[in-house]
Amino acid sequence: MVMTESLMIVFSLLTGMCVGSFLNVCIYRLPAARSIVFPGSSCPSCNQLIRWVDNIPVISYVLLGGRCRHCHAAISPRYPLVECLTGLFALCTYLNWGVSVASLIYFLFICALITLTFIDIDHQILPDVITLWGMGAGLCIGFLLPDMTFMDSVIGLLVGGGSLYAVAWGYQMMTGREGMGGGDIKLLAMMGTFIGWKGVIFTIFTGSLIGTLIGGAIMVINRKTLKLAIPFGPFLSIGAMIYLFWGPDMIDWYVSGIGGIN
């Protein structure tokens, strides 16, 4: 029994890292509207196709010293970072939900968030091919998740998209400037189909708090003005991931704490 559990832990970690390698392809190619299937992976500098032996997640990067075998150009450490992150989240979903449909759906949801996060950091865009398809997927399979129904997904979509749309509209009316892109609205709508309206509210609050802290620190360090444009998608993704693993317990703790105050 112990051996089986250990094998599942190793399997989930390695599988997640392999999926992370594919996410790197998506992060690099989707903004350029390139196929994520053909051709195979190649060096960003010399475009030489990468052999399978040089494409083993993390291990190949370490053995090659973070450089291309052919042109010796440096390869961004983001590649093994994404692979490690995806592997760790695959492990975490297994440890939380075991071998189940919920575990698979949550992992795919997290993969979408990881991909969107790094694309948003690089290009300040959130591709519709992920957010819109994600909405559809959430509406179709969200009811398979714990404590979720089809109506929960629908309400989550409306609350997620509607709340950010209202904020963006209000900001534009008051300032005459666009303060939030449509991609963020669609991202939160997609999230709502998987985590429901409670998860949406938690995500907005947590993402805004983390974004304010990190954004403020960046502006202080770089001595930028308050008009510095910082992508909001990564912070929403962080908030949603926190909700997946700890959100309901944090909400219960907060509510019970308020109830204990006389």
Protein Blocks (a to p, Z undefined) as FASTA:
>chain_A
ZZmmmmmmmmmmmmmmmmmmmmmmmmmmmmnopafkbccdddfklopacdfklmgghklm
mmnnopafklopacdfklmmmmmmmmmmmmmmmmmnopafklmmmmmmmmmmmmmmmmmm
mnopacfklmmmmmmmmmmmmmmpghiafklmmmmmmmmmmmmmmmmmmmmmmnopafbd
fklmmmmmmmmmmnojmlmmmmmmmmmmmmmmmmmmmmmmnopafklccdfklmmmmmmm
mmmmmmmmmmmmmmmmmmmpZZ
